[in-house]
Amino acid sequence: MLFLALALTVQANRLPLPLRERVGEVSARLSWMPPSGENRFYPGNRAPLTPSAFRKLPIGAIKPTGWVRTQLQLEADGFVGHLTEISHWLKKENNAWLSPEGLGENGWEEVPYWLKGFGDLGYVLDNPRIKAESRTWIEAVLKSQRSDGWFGPRANLLANKGKPDVWPNMVMLFTLQSYYEFHPDPRVLKFMDAYFKWEMNLPEENFLLSYWEKHRGGDNLSSVFWLYNRTGEHWLLDLARKIHRRTANWVDGVPDYHGVNFAQAFREPATYSQLSKDPEHVEATEIDFQTMRHQYGEVPGGMYGADEIARKGFSDPRQCAETCAMVEMMGSDEMLLAQTGDAKWAERCEDVTFNSLPASMTSDEKALHYLTAPNMPLADAQSKNPGIMNSGPMLLFDPNDHRCCQHNVSQGWPYYAEHLWLATGGNGLAAVLYAPCEVKALVGIGEEFRIREMTNYPFEETVRFALSREIKSLLVHPLYKPLVFKHLIRQNDPARRFPLSFRIPRWCTNPRLTLNGKSLKFESRGDYAILNRIWNDGDQIVLQLPMKTRLRTWAANNTSVSVERGPLTYSLAIQENLQRKGGTDAWPAFEDKPASPWNYGIVPDLTTMKFVQGRSGAQPFDPAECPVAIEAKGRRIPEWQLDSHGLVNVLQPSPVFSGQPLETLRLIPMGAARLRISAFPTVSTSPSAHHWQSPPKPKTPIPATSSHTFENDTTSALSDGLMPKDSGDETIPRFTWWPRKGSTEWVEYDFPATRTFSHCDVYWFDDRENGGGCRVPESWQLQVLVNGAWHPTAIGKGVLRNAVNALEFFPETANKFRLQVKLQPGFSGGILEWTLR
């Protein structure tokens, strides 16, 4: 063995001199795609799947440093790392996910949502406590598998009227894949094989039935491909086809506008394209993305307004994104980047990661809120419905609430850290998401290289890389079988060549790259700068990505503007006043209220804007520690105020007239601004500029009660004086009896003194055009309370949509009047306005 290695080394030393010189040369080029070809060390797609553009490195190969490690450590020390102490869903007593028989409580998505990121957090940080805790849950899951392959809580087997709900298992499969990547346990492959055989044997008509699993079938599909790439079992491809057939149709458009559904499910056509090899499937994912952004995402921060479901007419930057949707969008971007190699997914991932995710939590990551908007100058406990779809304290920073986001947020930072570097064809590596870290990987002929990435990106322009060759690594090049130690191989052996790729962001028009102090010229722009050479211990690379301040105009939102520099968007620095609002002493909840004015418009002149670079604190997403800011000129718009629910009023057309004094505004990175104005109206002193119109104030509502009121609705909507555009108008408050259907219901006014009326006007709520379940009623009557008993005054004949239904009756004097309503069979109903006169 040793003799063979020495002989091969001697032959390498006999290379002709010109060839030996060429081996050491640098081959630099720009490319729209990463290097293609085989990678011997890290699994990609097996045939017949389309070749992988990138391959994910095993968890642990990348060790985050600097500000990224800070986020992960804060997560470990914050509510995510201690969620078993906080969440009812994670109590171990009688937990169905810990039962070998799958019996008990809390067996739906919460445990796998949390464990999916919690385990990865432990692996990335190499945290013994977190790894041990996650292992407890994983071992229980592995022991729960039945002989037929099903695993997990037994209640999920019967959740769909006696048929299975596989959605929670989809999430748990990601948990098991991460565990395997960090600690290759052959039980995982056998476990997943048995479970997928159960899915394969399940009658197709019983598969992916419920709302969540049907829309999110792409998650199941990704796991099937993951297993196929490790076992090569071809029947798994038949299961992939079955999953695609049963999943909601994301190929022909957006079938569902639920914010989280979209964030994780829009990628399904592109995922399936790995098997179908149909470029239209990749295009379908891009079209779905553009459709959502065009309709509801013409705002800074990389997300869209879907709080919780995107609604027609609700696209202002005051609309919110769930924290769940943010981390799922990041995950989709990372998966699509690895699959396709298209660098736009890296930029989209950075947009959400830097500008949206950090502000969804307090800067110490000990509390979060359910919803975050680009324009949100108040985050209190008051319900913002109907301006925001969900009612309740959705903006309150609370570690004890917000159920799905409370658990699912765990994946955001760990998954991001795992995707900073990816393996490429040609046994190379690519830096795709710039951040301080170290990566250790096998490259070339099997040498192990360590690369230190030293930067404060995105808060600075320069990224430095230092390469070191690990002495104890082994060779796996086929010329050197069996394996031999590296020092037996000649230093300039051409087989040692491998590519290093560096993503060039599209916002950067003048990138600069130096190798060991020598500048490399770029002849044209591309997504990746690829250096293919023999790399040696001590090589140094410096990548400079000059950032320029720029304005982005959001034409669909009244030509408002946002201020951007590099991958960061900047928000108005609003002084924050955190006030305790419930929670526990160990894990308190907070309202965040403004302590400085927020209602500013901005002067859209780049020449008046000044970039300020300061010292970076440990947590750059804390307003007090962020290292960068932009000074801009602006004027207050006094008429721009909060509405009656404390939600910022919608933007009006720019430019806006303001005669207020010109002020210097401090803008900080959007991710550091928990209170924020990120989409600014522009201001002008020209009389022809738009004069801001204060919205009409709702009338004081008449006291009202009902047989039932849906939790997201209110009886105050009956008499707020806001007339609807049509029966499906969701831009104003409403009253409904949802989810009651086909029943007889009532709603009544309780006047403080007797009143005399002879006319009744009702505007019914009917959301059939929006796919809802409310309709005009089957019949109704007006009743009056006389001597303690209800008496009908007249039978209402009006059940018209999109119109006032008027009823005239003999004058009645009383202090209580009631509408008694018979709902249509199978439907609920509601009222947008009810007037007595």
N, C-alpha and C positions, 0 to 999 in steps of 0.2 A: 504493500500500500504506500509506504513512505517512498520507496524507490520510484514508483510510478509518478508520484507527485513531484519529486525532484526532477525527473526526466522531463515532465511537462513544463516545469519552470525553465529549464535550460533551453527548451525549444522556443519558449516565449522570448528569452534573451537574444535569440538569433534573428529577430525580426529585422528586416531591412531598415536602414536609418530613416528614409523618408516616411515610411509607415509609422515608425516609432514616434516621429515628430508629429505626424497627423493625429495620432492617438491622443496627444496632450492638448490639441487645439480645442477652442470653445466653439460650439455650434449654437448660435443664438438665432431664434426666429420667433415671429409672432403668429399665433394661430387662433382661430375662432373656437377650436375644440382642443381638449387635452390629448396627450399622446395616445395613440391606439396600440393594440397588440396585447400580448399575453402578459400576465403578472403571475409569476410562479409561487408567490408567497401568500397572497391574500385572495380569498375566494370571490369570484365574480359570477356572472351568469354562465351556466352551462348551455351548450347547444341542446335544443334548437332555439333557446331564448336569444334575443339580440345581445351582442356583447355589451358588457358594462362599460360606460365611459370612465367611471371611477370605481374604486373598491373601498369600502369602509375598513379602516384599521381596527384591530381588536381593541376593546375597551381597556384602558390602561397604557396604551402606546403613547397617548397624548397626555401630558401633565400640564394643566393650565397653571400659569403664574400671574402675578400682577393683579390687575383689577378683575379679571375673570375668576381667578381663585377666590378673590374677595366675595364675589357674588355667590359662589358655591359654598363658601364657609358660612356666610350669612344665612343661606338657605338651611344649612345643617344646624346652625344654632337657632334658627327661627322656627316659625310654626310648622313648616314642612318637616323639619328634622325631629319635631316633637309632637307630631300629629296624633300619635297613639295616646298621648296624654290629654288631647283636646277633643278629638272627633268621636262622636257616638258610634259612627260607622266602623271605627277601627278597634272597638273594644273586643278584647280577646275572648271574654266569657260568652259562650254560646255563639261564636261567630262561625257562620256556615263555611267560610273560606279556610278555616282551621280544622274543620271536622273531616276525618277520613271518610265518613259516610256522606259528607256534603249537607249535613243537617244543621239547622240553626237559623240565625238571623243575619241581616246585613249582607246578603249574598249577591247584590247587584254590582254596579260599576265602581263604587267608591274605593273598595280595597284595591282592585287592579289598577285603577287610575293613579292612586297614591304610590303603590308599590312599583309601578312602571318607571317612575322617575326617582323614587327614594332609593331603590337598589342601585341605579346608575349613579346617583349622587355618591353613594358609598364607594363604588368602584373607582370613579374619577378622582375622588379625594383620598382613596385608600384608607377609609375611615373604619376602624374595627367595630365600633358600636353599631354603625348603620349597616355594615355588611352582615353582622351577626343577626340583627333584627330582621333584615330582609330575608336572610337564609331560613329563619323560622317559618315565615309565611310560604316561601318557595317549597320547602320540604313538605309542608302540609298539602300544598297543591299537587305535588308529584304523587303523594300517597292517596289522593282522592280519586285517582283514575279507576273507573270500573273496567270490568273485563271486556265490555263492548267498545271501550275507548273514550266514552264521555268522562269529563272531569268537572270538578267544582260543585257549587251548590246544586242540590237536586231540585230545588224550587224552580230553577231556570229551565229545567226539562219540561215543565208543564205550564210555563208562563204565558204561552199563546193559546189559551183555551185548550190546554192539554197537549200542546205541541211546543217544541223547544225554542228558547231564545238564546242565540249564540253570541249576542253582542258582548256581554261581560267577558266571555272567554277570548274574544278577539283581543281585548286589551291585555289579558293575562298572558297571552302568547308572546307579546312583545317583551313582557317581563322575563319570560323564560329564555328568549333569544339573547337578551343582554346578559343574563346569568351565564349562558353557555359561552358567549364570546369572551367573558372575563375568566370563566372557570370551566373549560370544556368538560362537561359531564355527559357521558354517553346516554344517560337516562333521558336527557332532554330530547334527543333525536328519536329515541324509541317512543317516548311519550307523545310527541307531536305526530309521529307516524301513525300511532294507534288512534289518536283523536281525529286526524284527517280521514282515516278509513271509516270512522263512524260518520263523518260528514258525507263521505262519498256514498255510503250505504243508505243515508237518509233519503226518503222519497223527495224528489225535487219540489213537489207541491207543498211539502212541510218545511222547506228550507228558506231562511231569510224572510220571515213573515212580518215581523213587527216594524214599526216606523224607524226605530234607531238602527237595527241591524240591516234593514233593507237599504237604507241610504249609505251606510258605512261599510258595505261589503268589501270595499277596496282594502280595508285593513286586513281582513281575512285573506284576501288575494296576495297581499305582500308577504304574509307569513308562509303561505304555500310555496311561493317562489323561493323564500329563504331556505326552507327545508329541501326543496328540489336541488338547489345549488350545492347542498352538502351531501345528499344521498343519491341523486340521479334517478329516483324512482319515477318512471314516466307516467304512471297512473295519476300522479299529482297534477300533471298538466290537464288531464281530463277534469279533475276537480276544479282547477282554475277556470276552465271554460264554464263549468256549472255555476261557479260563483258569479262570474261575469253575467251570465244569463239571468240570474236571480237578483242581481243588484239593481237598484234604481238606475234609470237610463241617464247617465251623465254624458253620454256621447252626443246626443242630439240637442243639448241645451242644459240649462240649470233646472233640475226637477224640484228643488227645494231651497228655500231661502233662509232656513235656520242657520244662524251664524256659525255654530260649531260644526254642524253637518257639512256646511260648505267647506270650511277650512280643512277638514280632513278627507272629504270625499271627492272634491273636484279633480283630484289627481288620479282617480280610478281609471279613466280611459288611457292615460299615459302608462300607468302601471300595466294594464292589460296589453298594451302595444308590444311589450317585451315578448309576448307569445304570439299575438296576431300579426306582428310586423307590419301593421297598417299605419302609415304616417298620419292618416286622418285621426287616429286615436290620440296621438300626441298633440295634434292641432286642436282637438276637442277640449283637452285640458286647458290649453292657452285661451281658447275662445270663452270657456266658462269663467276663467280668471278675469279676463277683460270685461265680460258681461257684468260681473258683480262689481268690479271696480268702477266701471262706467256709470252704473245705475246708483250705487250706494257708497262708492269709495273714492269720490273726487275730493279727498281730504288728505292731509299729511299723516304720516305714521304707519303707512303700509297696510292698514286694515279698512274696514267698511262699517257703516252703521247698521247693526243688526242686534238690537237690544231687547229681545233675544232673537226675533225674526225680522228680517228686513221688510219694511212696509213702504208701499207706494206713497210718495209725498214726504218721506222722512229720510232726507239725505244730507241735511245740514251737518256741519262738523260738531254740533252738540249731540248728535247721535253717537251711541257707544258701541264698543266691542266687548264681548265677554273675555275675561282672562283666559278661559278655556280656549276660545277661538284663537287668541294670540299664540299660545304654545302649540296648538295643532297646526296653525299656518306655518310657524317656524319648522315644525317637523315635516310638513309636506314639502316646503321649499328645500330642506336638506335632502330629502329622499329624491326629489326630482333633479336636484343638482348632481347627486351621485349617479343617478340612472342615465340622464341625458348629457351631462357635461356642460349644459347651457348655463353660462355664467350669470344670466339674468336672475336665476333662482337664488344665487348667492346674494345679489344686491337686494332682492326682495326680502330675503331672510334678515339681512342686516337692518333693513328699514324697520321691521317689526321689533327685532331684538334690541336695537339701540333707542328707538323712539317711542315705542308703545309699552313693551313688557315691563321695564323698570318702574314706570309710574303706576302700574297696577298694584304695587305693594308699597308699604312704607320703606324708607331707605334702609332700615335695619332688618327688613324682611320678616317682621314679627306680626304683620297683619296685611290683609289684602282687601280689595273690594271687587264686587262682582263685575262691574262695568266701568270702563274708562273711555272718555271722549277726547278728541283733539282740542275742543273748546269746553272747558269745565272749570269755571272760577270758584265753584263751591262744591264740596264733597261732604254733605251732611247726611243725617239719617232720614230726612223727609222723603216720602215717595215722590217720584217725578212723573208718574203716570198721569195723563196719556202721552206726554211728550216723549217719555221713554216707555217702551212697551211694558216692561215688568214693573209691577208696583212693589212697594216695600223699600227697605233701606239699602238699595242696590249700590249706592255710592259710599256707604259707611265702611271705613277701614276696620275690618273685624276678622280675627283669626278663627272665631268660633262659628262662623256662618258661611253662606255662599256655597254650600254643598259641593256641586260638581267642580267649580273652580278651586275651591279650598283643597281638593285632592289632586286635580289634574295639573295644577300649576307646577307640580314637582318636576315634570319632565323638561321644562323650558331651558334652564341653564345647563343641566347635565348633557342633554342631547346636543346643544350648541357646542359645548366644549369637545364633544366626541367627533365633531365634523370640521374642526379647524384645519386638519390635514386629511387628505385622501390619497390612496395609492393609485397609480396610473399604469397604463400599458408600458411596456419596455422596462418593467420592474423599477419604476420611478415613483416620485412623490409629487404632490401638488399642494401648495399653500392656497386655500380657497377662501377662508374666512380669517382675516388678519386679527391677531390678538396675541398678547404675551403668553408664551407656552414653551414647552420642550416636546419634541417628538422623537421617538426611537423606533426605527423600523429596518427591516431587511430590504436591501436594494441591490441592483446590479446582479452579480453572481452569487449573492447571498451574504454579502458583508452587512454588518449592522452599523448604521450611522445614527448619530444623535445630532439633532439640529436644534439649537437654541434660537427662539424667535424673540427678539428684544424690541419692544415697541409700547407706546401708549395709545396706539390706534384704537378707536377712531378720533381720539383727542389730539393726535399729532399726525404728521404727514410721512414720517420716516419709519421704515421697518427694517431691522437689521437681523441677519441670519449668520450664525456661526456653526460650522460643521466640524464634527469630530468623529473619528473612526474608532469603533469599539474593538479593542485588541482581542477579546475573547470570542469574537463571532466566528462562525463556520461557513464554509462555502457549500453551495448546493448546485453550482453550475455543472451541467452534464459532462463537461470535459474533465471534471475533477471528481470522479466517483471511485471509491467511496469518499465521504467528506474528509477534508484535510484542513489544517489550520491555515489561517490567512497569510501568515508570514512566509509560507512556502510559495506564494504566488507573486510573480513579478509586478512591481508597482504600476507599470504602464501597460499591463495586459489589456488589449482592446475590449475583452469581455467585461471589464470592470466599468465600462461606460454605462451611464443611466441618466435619464432626464429628470430635472427639477423644473416644475412649472409654477408660475406665479400669476395669479389672476390680476388683470388690469381693469379696474372699475371703469364703467362707461362714462362716469362723470369726470374722470381724470383725462385731460387733453394733452398733458405733457409729462408722462411718466419718465423716470430716470432710473437706470439700473447699473450698478457697478459690481464688478467681480474682482476681489483682491485689489481694490483701488483703481481698476481700469474701467473706464466708462464704456458701456455697450450702447450703441445707437439703435434707435427704433425708427424704421423706415415708414411704418404705417401703424395704425391702431389695430388692436386685436383683443380678444378676451383673455388670452394667456401668453405670457412671455415664457418660452421654453428654452432652457439651457441644457444641452445634451453633451456631456463630457465625462472624463474620468475625474471623479471628485476625490479630494485628499483631505487628510486631517489638517484642520486649521484654515480651510477655505472660508472666505468672508464674502457675504453678499449684502448689498445695501439697496433697498428699493425705496424710491421717493415717489410719493403720490401727491403732488401739489394740489391743494384744495383752494377753491375760489368761492367767495360768497356769491350766491345767486338767488334770484327770486323765482318762485314757481307760482303761476297763476292758475287758479281753479275756476275755469269759466263756468262750469256747471253749478258752482256755488257763489253766484253773484260776483264773479271776478275777484274774489278774495285772493290773498297771496300768502305764501309761507316763505320763510327765510331759511335757506339751506346752505350748508358748507360741507363738502365731502359727503359722507353717508348720514350726517346728522341734520336734523331739522331743529330749529330754535324756537322757543316759546317765550312769551313775556314772563319775566321773573316777578311773580306775585308773592309777597310776604305771606307765610303760612302761619296759622294759629291752630295748633292741634289741641283739641279739647276731649277729655275722656267722655265716652258715651257708652256705658255698659261694659259687657265682657266680664272677665274675672280679674282679680288682682294679679294673677300670674300671666294672664293673656288678655289685656284690656283691649277695648275697641275705641276708635277715635273718629270724631268729626274733624274735618280740615276746612277751616274758614279763612277767607281772605282778610289780611290785615293791611292791605294797600289797594289803591284803585286798580281795576283790571280792564275797564271799558275804553281801550285805546284803539284808534286806527293808526296805521303806519304810513309814513311817507315812502313811496316806492322808488327810492333813488339810491342806487348802490353806492354812489360817490359819497353819500352821507353816512355810510355804515362803516364801522371800524371793528375789526376782529381783535379780541383781547386774549392773549395766551397767559395763563397763570400757572401756579404750581398745582400739581394734582394731589388730592387727598386720597386716602385709602378707598373711599367710596365715591367715585366720580359722579354717581347718579344721586348724590345728595346735594341740594342747592348750595349748601355751605362749603362743599368740597370740590365741586366740578371745576375743572381746570381751564375751561374755555368759556367765552361769552362773546356776544356781538352787541355793540352799541348802535342804536338806530334812532331816527327821529320819528316822533309821532304826536298826535293830539288826542285828547279825550273826546268821546262821543257821549255826552251826558244822557241822551235819550236811550242809549243802549243799556238795558237793565235786565235783571232777572225776572222771570215770570212768577206767578203766584205760588208755584211749587218750588221755587228756588233753582229753576233750570234757566240757563242763559238763553235769552231770546235769539231767534234765528237771525242770520245775517241778512242785510238788505243791500241793494246794488251799490257797488263801488264805481267811481269815487264818492265818498260821503262828505258832505259839507261839515266842517267844524271850524268855529271861530275861537276855539280854546287855544291857550298858549302852546307854542311848540316846545316839546320836552325831549330830553334824551332818555330813551328807553333801554333797559338792560335785558337782553335776551339770553337765555341759558338753554342748554340742550333739552330737547323735549322730554327725553326720558328722565331727567332730573326734576321736572316740573310736575308735581302732583296736582297743583292748581295750575291751569294753563289756558292761555289763548295762543293757539298755534296757526290758525287760519285767520288772518287779519283783514278787516276791511281797509281799503286805502282811504286816505283823507286828503281833502283839498279845501282851499279857502275860496275857490271860485263859486260865485252865486249859482252857476249852472250845475254844480254838483248835486247829488241826491241828498235831499233833506230827510233825515231819519224820522220815520213815523212810529210813534209809540203805539203798540197794539192796544186794542180796547180792553179795558179791565172787566173781568167777569162780574156779573151781578151777585149780590149776596143771595145765596141759595135759600129756597124755602125749606124748612125742616121736613124731611121725608123719611119714611120707613118702607120696608118691602118684605115680601115673603122670603126672598133670598136675593143677595147681591154678590155677584162674582168678585173675588178678591182683587182683581185688577181694575175693577170699575167702581163707580161711586154714584150715590143718589143725588149728589150735588150737581151732576151733569143735567138733571132733569130741568133745572131752572136757572142755568148759568147765563142765559141770553145769547149763547153762541149758536147761531143757526148753521146747520150742516150744508155742505155743497151737494151731497146726495146721501142716500141711506147707508152707503158703505164708507162714509167719511170717518177716517181714523185719526184725523189731525186734531180733533176736539174731544173732550171728555165724553164718556157715554155711560149708560146704565144698561146692564144685561142681567138675565136670570141664569146665565151659563153656569154649569153644564146641564141644568134641568131641561128636559125635552118632553114635548107633548103633554105637559101638565097644565093645571090651572094655577096661575100665579097672580100676585097683586102688588101694587105700589101705591102709596098714599101720601098726600100732603097734610101736614098738621099745622094749621095757622094759629098764631098766638091769640087771635080773636076771631069772632064770626065774620065771614065775608059772604057777599052775594055775587053769584056768577050765573051766566046763561050761555056761555060758549066754552068749548073745549077744543084745543088744537094739539094734535099728537104727530110727531115726526118719528116714524119707526126706524129702528136700526136693522139693517139687512145686509150681511156681508157675503152674499153668494158670489159677487164678482171677484172677491178676494179669496175665494176658496174656503170661507168660514162656515160655521154651522148655525148661524142665526138667520131667521126669516121673519117677515111680517106675520102677525098672529092669524090664527084661524078665525077668531072672533073676540070681541071685547065689549065691555059696558062700563059706564061711569056710575059710581055709587056715592051716596052721601050718608053720613052718620047722623041719624035722628033718634033721640031718646035711647041711645046705647045700641041701636041696631042699624045695620047697613041696608039701605034701600036703593034699588036701581033708579036712576033718573032717565036714562035713555040707552038704547043699544047702539053701539058704534058701528057704522057701516063702512068706515074708511079703513081699508087695509092696503093702501097704495104705497108703492116704493117711490122714493125720490120726490116726495111731495108732502105738504102739510095735510093731514087728515082732520077735517073740521067737523064738529058736532055742535048743533044748536039744541037747547032744551029750555023748559020753563025755568024761570029764575029759582035758584035754591040758595038758602042762607044757612051756613053751618061753618064749623071750623075744621072739619075733616072731610076730605074728598078722596075717593079711591078709584083707580083703574083696575078692574078685574079682567084678566087676559087669559084666553085659552090658546096655548101654543100649538103650532102645527105638529102632527105626529112625526117623531123622529128629528125635530128641530127645536132649538131654543129661540130666544127672542130678546129684544131690548128696545130702549127708547133713547133718542138723542136730544129731544126737547119736548116738554109738556107744559102747555100754557092754559091757564083758566082766566077768563075775562068776562 
